[in-house]
Amino acid sequence: MTDLAVPLKTDAEAPDRDPVVLAGLLSLPTLFLIVLCLIPLFLLVQLSFAHREDGGLWRAGLELTQYRQLMTPQFLKVALFSFTLALTTAVISVALAFPVAYFISRMKRRAQITWLVGLLSTLSLSEVLIVFAFQVLLSGSGGLVKTLVALGVMEQAHSLYPNFAAVMVCLVYLVLPYIILFLYPAMSQLDDDIPAAATTMGASPARAFLTVVAPMVKGPLLSAGLLVVIFTVGSYLTPLVLGRPQQWTVGILISNGAMTTGNLPLAAAQAVALVSLMVGLLGLVRLLSRAGSPAS
């Protein structure tokens, strides 16, 4: 009988197909990024340099007129307020979400699942529903105002909006579940022995939490704050419904410029400036994160 040689795949053949498979896996996300992100951004930049015509029309051009209008006191004031609002919301929401995510990660598995399912279920509520629910809650005839009057905190019933506090509370409520879920993986990977060792060396639980646990998750905390800023710096519905014109953000200004005055090139220039600011902030956060990492 003659021996039959069965061809076997060698280990050297496997790497030849890996680049092809990898290119195939990355082609769809790359196409998605180009079609839904890069092309609209290119059209937005092109529109920001266009020439505005009467009647809300525009024609292609290369003008800096719209970008010069970004230095007006009105736009700078609104942009400064939008950034201040977003930064304040980020600080408050991260300060609230950080301990909550930490304590959830230290619960038993069943309790963790219950909390995570509850947080995920809140994400099914739309922003429109939440904002108008806050409008009803904070109105003069709402349950909150009636309770405060019954407790003697308020002398008479009156609406608790529109004002800055109403906008801030609603924004924190909107982003808080996202930040807790964002911080949970980093919290769950922390070693329980580290804060325990700090307490055995004389540190109180609160001091161990702030001086030992917090520096270990500096990167996720900065990323969470950046995520909140990106979410809220251009918020539209919340300040429009719960705030006064003094509390309106860049998102409302861009919408008014495009829909009311019909100045699409100016609205595009304002949007490009906002995106550029977020990209610069993203780069700053990455530098800060790397500066605090052990590899730096």
C-alpha positions, 0 to 999 in steps of 0.5 A: 500500500502506498502512503497518502499524504494529507495536505495540512495547513501550516502555521506560516499560511495563517498570517497571510490571510490575517490582513485580508480578514482584518481589512474586511472587518474594518471596511464596514466601520471605516465606510460608516465613519466616512459616510456619516461623519467625515462627509457631513463634516466636509459639507459643513466646513464647505458651507461655512465658507459659502457666500450668503444670499438673500432669501436664506440662499447661499452659493459656493465660495471662500469667504471668511465673513461668517468666521469674523462674526464669531468674534461678536460679543453675542456669540462669545457670551453665548459660547462662554455660557454654554461651556460654563454650563457644560463644565458645571454639569460635568463636575456635578454629574461626575461627583455624583456618579463616581461614588454611586458607580463605586458602591454598585461595583462593590455590591453582590452580583444580583444587586449589581445586575438589578441596579444596572438593569434599572439604569439601562431602563431609564435610558429608554426615556426620551429627552423630550419626555424627561424635559416636559416631565420636569416642566410639569414637576416644577410648575406652580401647580406641580406636586413638588411645589405643593409639597414645599408649600405644605412643609412651609418651605415656600410661602405661596405656590409659584413656578420653579422655572425658568431659571439656571437651576432648573436647566442644571438639574434636568441636564444632570438627571439626563446624563447621570445614568450614562456616566454611572454606566460609563464608570462602572467597568473601571470601578469593578476592576479595582482591587478591594485590598488597596483601599483596605490597606489604606484604612489599616494605615490610618486613613479614614474610609472617605480619605482612602476613597478620595486619595487612593481610589480616585487617583487610580481612575483618573483617566475614566473620570476625565473621560466621563467629564469630557463625555458630559461636556460633549453631551451638554455644550450644545444642548437644545431642548432643556435650556429652551424649555426650562431656561430664559433667553439668558440661559440659551446655549450655542445649539439654540443660537445655531438653530435660530440662525439657520431656521429663523434668520436663514443664515446657513453659512453663519450657522455652519461656521458656529457649528464648525467652531463648536466642533473644533472646540470639542476636538481641542478639549478632547486632545487636552483630556488625552494629554492629561490622562497620559500625564497621570498614567504610569507609562508617562 
